[in-house]
């Protein structure tokens, strides 16, 4: 699941990324308001992809599963390009993904 996210995120596809979330999913992006629900999550990603191009590689540190819920701790490193200026910025992130099984797949 996390590597699907990596590939879709790097492809800058807000619709495909937001489908990975539940209908009431939450996105807590750096330096941005918390996005709650499918419309806000998609809108946040659309804003990000309209303004930046990312190239990130994720490294899974831990995955823990309990029933229909799981979490994954990861790091991601790479860069993004600010579209308006062409400036490249290096990034080194830490992430926590919380998954819920919905209709047989993790969201």
C-alpha positions in Angstrom: 0.0 0.0 0.0 2.7 2.5 0.9 4.6 1.8 -2.3 1.4 2.3 -4.3 1.2 5.7 -2.6 4.8 6.5 -3.4 4.3 5.8 -7.1 1.0 7.7 -7.4 2.3 10.6 -5.3 5.4 10.9 -7.5 3.1 10.8 -10.6 1.2 13.8 -9.1 -2.3 12.3 -9.5 -4.6 13.8 -6.9 -7.6 11.6 -7.9 -5.6 8.3 -7.6 -4.0 9.3 -4.3 -7.3 10.3 -2.7 -8.8 7.0 -3.6 -6.3 5.4 -1.3 -8.1 7.1 1.6 -11.3 6.2 3.3 -14.3 8.5 2.9 -13.5 10.1 6.2 -9.7 9.9 5.9 -7.5 12.5 7.4 -4.3 14.1 5.9 -2.0 16.1 8.1 0.4 17.6 5.6 3.3 19.8 6.7 2.6 23.5 7.0 -1.1 23.0 5.9 -4.4 22.8 7.6 -5.7 19.3 8.4 -7.7 17.9 5.5 -10.7 15.8 6.7 -12.8 13.7 4.4 -12.5 12.7 0.7 -13.1 16.2 -0.8 -10.6 18.0 1.4 -8.0 15.3 1.0 -8.3 15.4 -2.8 -8.2 19.2 -2.7 -5.0 19.3 -0.6 -3.3 16.9 -3.0 -4.5 18.9 -6.0 -3.1 22.1 -4.6 0.3 20.3 -3.8 0.5 18.8 -7.3 -0.5 22.0 -9.0 2.4 23.8 -7.4 5.1 21.2 -6.9 6.7 18.1 -8.5 7.9 15.4 -6.1 10.5 12.7 -6.4 10.4 10.7 -3.1 11.6 7.3 -2.1 10.0 5.7 0.9 11.6 3.3 3.4 9.3 1.3 5.6 10.5 1.1 9.1 7.7 -0.8 10.8 4.3 -2.3 10.0 1.9 -3.4 12.8 -1.4 -5.1 12.1 -4.3 -5.6 14.5 -7.6 -6.9 13.1 -8.9 -4.5 10.4 -6.4 -1.8 11.4 -2.7 -1.4 10.7 -0.1 1.3 10.9 3.2 1.8 9.0 6.0 4.1 10.1 8.2 5.2 7.2 10.7 7.8 6.1 10.9 9.4 2.7 13.8 11.2 1.1 14.1 13.0 -2.2 13.2 16.4 -3.5 10.5 18.6 -4.9 10.5 21.3 -7.5 8.6 24.5 -7.0 6.9 24.9 -10.4 6.6 28.7 -10.4 10.4 29.2 -9.8 11.9 26.0 -10.9 13.8 25.8 -7.5 14.6 22.2 -6.3 14.3 21.6 -2.6 15.7 18.5 -0.8 13.3 16.8 1.6 13.7 14.3 4.4 10.4 13.3 5.9 9.0 10.9 8.6 5.5 9.5 8.1 2.8 7.6 10.0 0.2 5.9 7.9 -2.9 4.4 9.6 -4.8 1.9 7.5 -8.3 0.4 7.8 -9.5 -2.6 5.8 -12.5 -1.5 3.7 -14.1 -4.1 1.4 -11.1 -6.3 1.6 -8.4 -3.7 0.8 -6.3 -1.3 3.0 -7.2 2.4 2.8 
